[in-house]
Amino acid sequence: METICFKIPNVDRIGLVQDVSKILTAYHINILSMEVQLNSLYVEIEQLSKEKIILVFDKLKSISSIIDVQKINYMPRQQRTQELRAILSSISDGIIAIDSNQRITQYNPVAEEIVRLPYNTVIGHQFAEIFPSDLPLLETLKQGTTYDNREIILKQTSSHYSTSGRPIVDTAGKINGAVALLKDIGEVRKLVASFTSRKQHVFHDIVYQSDTMQQVVDTINTIANGISTVFIRGETGTGKELVARAIHMTSPRSQKKFVPINCAAIPESLLESELFGYAKGAFTGADKNGKPGLFEFTDGGTLFLDEIGEMPMALQAKLLRVLQERTVRRIGSLEERPIDVRIIAATNQNIKKMIDTGKFREDLYYRLNVIPLYVPPLRERSTDIPLLAQDFLQHFSIRFQKSVCTISETAMSKLMQYDWPGNVRELENVMERAVNVVTGTIILQEHIVFDSDFKRDNSQLSQQHIHSTLTEAISHLEYDMLVQAMKQYHSSRSLGRALGISHTAIIKKMHKYNLKFSQK
């Protein structure tokens, strides 16, 4: 509907709005909107003929206190909306805002590019109509909580982004809405690289200067353009997933999905459906439309199978078939679906020994081991320790909003002399601990505390435990055995096998002592 907007400059007085309204009503003119500001009145009405506009304007000018009547293109609120849209369009981040009723009120062009949904299909709709209901923005609206750098994958549009959210609060402290900032995950990686860029030392987030890691990087550059399977081996905490990501980001598949899955972290009963998906009606409780597995979801990209040694034998056979045929068959279906996925597998176990004991298929090993890649432990790349330590220091200083800027010589010497059984992950843990406890700007020797410093000497009971009961003593010993074993084994099944008890018993004991497996 076409409308006319006009501004009425005036000397403000009581009853002026009423006088204007009376004239418009007398001419049977429908007032669509009206805005009042100091010494200015703005009115929006339905379109009129040119003659009637002149007549009405002249009549309005005859009202005392009205200085003029001026035709304008937009009402102030419309002008503000256009200015806001222009500002949002110029911002490099995607922006999605919702009001208190969960209606989407802002959706800028960058968000449109990241989410891959057109503006007119999103704006004005209820948030839950467009997006999954478990996204953190709704929690921000309900609870007023903030969040930063959450990684989100929207399966329906195959969009992958990082998001931060804040509540919109009025002057009275009431939550009137929430806003989310979105960054494409590829742009996030470029941004991180730009801040940490030391070309001679950083390769897709791999920080190094040692010759041993240079060999790893050279191998990555050599194999990245291929499609053959890569088998990464190395001790726990060496950064095998980081290497897998670097292969993906260096490859022609870098703009496609990189999907990591820990074979030890997902229950055996769910792992098959996660990988292969299922047809509709495949089993009780299955989605009525079926569900694609990660092989299909990752099509065109890279699937990283971490802790491959924990994969059950039955699934090993199915994986072998996928590698041979380059097709997948959903659970409950006979249809073979072609896939284009590069497989990268990793383990910290002795696969040869597992083959000899019948715990890993030899034929699968040879299919996986087309391109073997060894990631050295930190003790074999000790010249990288200063770089890594400083990198972690900068990261945690920013994260914890501290001004810690350097590591003392004695502290660095202590780091260099340690053998790092937990590798890079343990170094990260030590530096996070140091930044937490330091009160100045320099990390000193006393701030460097290793995990081994917390170990109890089990050969002797300390004086304070001499009078402990047998049950307490056994509990102390059980706790220490679990903590030590968890450094080598990273799933309840592998830990249970090592300690000779069931994985359910392991889970119960971990719950009892509040223990958790470390995240890679």
MIMINU-908140 format. One line per 8 residues: for each residue x, z negated, y of C-alpha. Coordinates in steps of 0.05 Angstrom, whole numbers. Example, Ala and Ser with C-alpha at 12.3 -4.5 7.8 and 13.67 -1.06 7.14 Angstrom:
BEGIN
246/-156/-90; 273/-143/-21
END
This chain:
BEGIN
0/0/0; 27/20/69; 30/-35/120; 48/-46/193; 94/-102/216; 101/-125/288; 136/-180/327; 102/-218/383
152/-252/431; 116/-309/467; 119/-374/505; 100/-422/450; 35/-460/459; -20/-493/418; -75/-444/395; -34/-380/402
-38/-363/328; -113/-375/330; -121/-328/390; -82/-272/355; -122/-282/291; -189/-277/329; -170/-209/359; -148/-180/292
-211/-207/259; -255/-177/313; -226/-109/297; -237/-121/222; -163/-120/208; -138/-155/145; -77/-200/158; -30/-193/99
22/-244/121; 44/-282/182; 109/-318/199; 119/-365/257; 186/-378/290; 205/-410/356; 178/-363/412; 164/-308/361
104/-292/317; 110/-240/261; 48/-206/232; 38/-157/174; -28/-119/170; -56/-59/134; -39/10/160; -82/32/221
-92/97/258; -46/110/317; -103/103/366; -126/37/337; -55/9/337; -49/24/412; -116/-9/425; -99/-72/385
-30/-79/415; -59/-74/486; -111/-127/469; -58/-174/442; -14/-164/504; -72/-189/546; -68/-258/514; -35/-310/559
34/-332/536; 47/-266/498; 106/-229/528; 104/-165/487; 82/-134/420; 137/-95/384; 131/-55/320; 185/-72/269
204/-45/201; 205/-109/161; 179/-180/164; 235/-233/169; 225/-254/97; 232/-181/75; 294/-174/118; 324/-237/86
308/-210/17; 342/-144/32; 403/-180/60; 406/-224/-2; 401/-164/-48; 457/-129/-9; 501/-191/-15; 486/-198/-90
500/-124/-100; 569/-131/-68; 590/-190/-113; 634/-173/-172; 600/-223/-218; 533/-213/-251; 479/-260/-225; 414/-281/-258
370/-332/-223; 305/-364/-246; 254/-406/-209; 222/-472/-231; 172/-433/-274; 228/-397/-311; 211/-331/-277; 271/-285/-264
278/-279/-188; 348/-247/-181; 383/-197/-225; 439/-159/-190; 469/-91/-210; 531/-123/-243; 485/-166/-287; 447/-102/-304
512/-70/-327; 535/-130/-368; 468/-147/-400; 450/-72/-409; 377/-81/-391; 346/-42/-332; 327/-81/-269; 253/-64/-273
247/-90/-344; 277/-158/-325; 259/-178/-254; 195/-219/-248; 190/-232/-323; 194/-299/-357; 265/-314/-379; 245/-326/-451
211/-258/-454; 277/-223/-442; 331/-270/-467; 340/-317/-527; 310/-385/-513; 375/-421/-533; 416/-394/-474; 444/-452/-433
410/-431/-367; 344/-461/-390; 378/-527/-405; 407/-526/-334; 337/-516/-306; 307/-572/-348; 364/-624/-344; 402/-605/-281
466/-598/-321; 522/-549/-305; 564/-509/-353; 625/-465/-347; 654/-406/-385; 606/-404/-443; 617/-343/-487; 552/-307/-502
537/-248/-548; 468/-216/-541; 456/-181/-606; 396/-141/-581; 439/-105/-529; 508/-116/-560; 531/-147/-494; 588/-197/-494
601/-240/-433; 624/-307/-405; 575/-346/-363; 573/-407/-318; 509/-440/-293; 485/-486/-237; 418/-516/-219; 385/-498/-152
367/-563/-118; 328/-573/-53; 344/-624/1; 301/-676/-34; 342/-668/-98; 287/-632/-136; 308/-576/-184; 274/-512/-160
311/-463/-204; 377/-445/-236; 429/-390/-228; 479/-361/-277; 543/-323/-262; 563/-271/-314; 630/-238/-327; 640/-184/-378
687/-212/-432; 735/-154/-423; 740/-168/-348; 751/-242/-363; 811/-224/-406; 839/-179/-352; 829/-235/-300; 865/-285/-343
922/-236/-354; 928/-224/-279; 938/-299/-265; 986/-312/-322; 1020/-244/-320; 1093/-247/-337; 1101/-179/-368; 1164/-197/-405
1130/-256/-437; 1054/-244/-442; 1021/-195/-489; 945/-202/-494; 951/-278/-484; 1010/-284/-532; 1063/-322/-492; 1133/-311/-517
1206/-293/-504; 1236/-301/-574; 1261/-243/-615; 1217/-264/-674; 1154/-258/-633; 1179/-194/-602; 1180/-166/-673; 1107/-187/-682
1088/-154/-616; 1126/-90/-635; 1088/-89/-701; 1022/-98/-665; 1037/-39/-619; 1057/4/-679; 995/-10/-721; 941/-18/-668
918/54/-667; 906/57/-742; 846/38/-783; 882/6/-843; 869/-66/-862; 917/-118/-835; 934/-183/-873; 962/-237/-827
997/-296/-858; 1027/-358/-826; 1022/-433/-824; 963/-467/-793; 964/-469/-717; 1011/-409/-708; 959/-366/-672; 935/-318/-725
869/-305/-690; 906/-292/-625; 948/-239/-661; 885/-208/-691; 853/-204/-622; 916/-172/-594; 912/-118/-648; 840/-105/-629
853/-105/-554; 912/-56/-562; 871/-9/-605; 822/46/-587; 768/-4/-609; 783/-51/-551; 717/-35/-516; 678/-51/-580
664/-118/-611; 716/-166/-640; 681/-214/-686; 719/-272/-718; 689/-310/-777; 720/-369/-812; 706/-362/-887; 719/-436/-897
672/-460/-843; 608/-427/-868; 574/-455/-930; 581/-411/-991; 506/-402/-995; 503/-371/-925; 568/-332/-923; 542/-272/-962
480/-263/-918; 523/-272/-855; 571/-217/-877; 524/-168/-911; 456/-184/-881; 392/-179/-920; 331/-133/-928; 261/-156/-911
232/-201/-964; 300/-211/-996; 288/-285/-1006; 241/-341/-986; 249/-356/-912; 282/-290/-896; 265/-255/-831; 207/-209/-843
245/-151/-813; 310/-165/-849; 376/-178/-814; 440/-139/-806; 504/-174/-828; 568/-179/-789; 596/-115/-820; 538/-76/-788
539/-117/-724; 614/-103/-715; 606/-28/-727; 659/9/-686; 698/-55/-675; 741/-105/-712; 720/-160/-760; 769/-217/-768
762/-255/-834; 800/-320/-824; 816/-367/-883; 803/-309/-931; 831/-351/-987; 768/-394/-983; 722/-336/-998; 684/-346/-1065
704/-299/-1122; 635/-265/-1123; 641/-246/-1050; 713/-223/-1060; 685/-170/-1107; 634/-147/-1055; 688/-146/-1001; 732/-103/-1046
675/-53/-1053; 666/-50/-977; 740/-36/-967; 738/19/-1020; 672/53/-1002; 666/37/-927; 593/22/-938; 552/-43/-943
489/-60/-981; 445/-114/-953; 421/-169/-999; 357/-146/-1033; 368/-72/-1016; 394/-11/-1054; 410/28/-991; 484/40/-976
498/37/-901; 562/69/-876; 604/27/-829; 664/38/-784; 697/-30/-781; 771/-48/-782; 783/-110/-825; 837/-160/-807
844/-219/-855; 886/-282/-848; 907/-342/-890; 955/-400/-888; 953/-406/-964; 1000/-380/-1018; 958/-321/-1041; 1007/-302/-1096
998/-372/-1126; 922/-366/-1119; 924/-300/-1157; 965/-331/-1212; 915/-389/-1218; 855/-342/-1218; 829/-364/-1150; 839/-297/-1114
830/-226/-1138; 894/-187/-1145; 859/-120/-1132; 830/-148/-1067; 899/-173/-1047; 927/-103/-1051; 869/-74/-1011; 879/-126/-957
954/-124/-956; 961/-52/-932; 995/-77/-869; 1024/-147/-878; 1040/-186/-815; 1076/-253/-814; 1067/-300/-755; 1127/-347/-751
1119/-422/-743; 1139/-453/-677; 1203/-482/-705; 1227/-411/-718; 1212/-390/-646; 1236/-452/-609; 1257/-412/-547; 1183/-401/-535
1168/-475/-529; 1185/-481/-454; 1141/-421/-437; 1083/-446/-480; 1089/-517/-454; 1088/-493/-381; 1029/-447/-396; 989/-504/-427
1009/-549/-368; 981/-500/-318; 917/-490/-358; 902/-565/-366; 922/-582/-295; 869/-533/-269; 818/-556/-321; 827/-630/-305
835/-617/-230; 904/-648/-227; 967/-629/-189; 1016/-633/-247; 1066/-577/-235; 1128/-587/-277; 1160/-618/-339; 1222/-662/-332
1286/-644/-369; 1281/-705/-414; 1209/-689/-431; 1227/-616/-446; 1286/-639/-489; 1238/-682/-529; 1192/-622/-540; 1250/-578/-561
1276/-629/-613; 1209/-638/-648; 1196/-596/-712; 1122/-581/-696; 1087/-584/-764; 1022/-567/-728; 1055/-508/-691; 1026/-481/-626
960/-517/-635; 997/-584/-639; 1038/-566/-576; 973/-551/-540; 946/-619/-563; 1009/-655/-539; 1007/-622/-471; 933/-636/-462
947/-709/-478; 1005/-711/-429; 964/-682/-371; 909/-733/-386; 956/-793/-380; 1003/-771/-324; 989/-800/-255; 1041/-761/-215
1061/-688/-210; 1115/-688/-265; 1109/-696/-340; 1160/-748/-361; 1188/-764/-429; 1140/-823/-439; 1081/-777/-429; 1101/-735/-490
1068/-768/-550; 1067/-732/-618; 1015/-739/-672; 1069/-768/-717; 1076/-827/-668; 1006/-849/-690; 1023/-852/-764; 1021/-919/-798
1077/-940/-843; 1041/-945/-909; 1101/-972/-946; 1090/-1040/-914; 1029/-1076/-890; 1038/-1101/-820; 1033/-1176/-808; 965/-1169/-777
938/-1137/-841; 969/-1185/-891; 904/-1222/-896; 861/-1159/-901; 815/-1152/-960; 831/-1102/-1015; 773/-1059/-991; 802/-1056/-921
871/-1039/-947; 842/-982/-989; 803/-957/-929; 867/-954/-887; 903/-916/-942; 844/-869/-952; 841/-854/-877; 916/-838/-874
912/-793/-934; 855/-754/-904; 889/-746/-836; 953/-721/-868; 918/-674/-917; 875/-644/-861; 938/-618/-828; 949/-572/-887
877/-559/-911; 823/-537/-862; 758/-536/-901; 721/-588/-942; 728/-545/-1005; 803/-536/-1001; 813/-609/-981; 770/-632/-1038
809/-590/-1088; 875/-618/-1062; 851/-690/-1067; 814/-681/-1132; 743/-697/-1106; 682/-656/-1089; 674/-624/-1021; 610/-665/-1009
650/-728/-1020; 701/-703/-969; 645/-691/-918; 619/-762/-928; 688/-792/-920; 702/-751/-857; 636/-775/-829; 654/-847/-847
720/-843/-809; 694/-797/-754; 744/-742/-772; 736/-668/-756; 776/-606/-774; 814/-579/-715; 789/-514/-684; 834/-453/-682
END
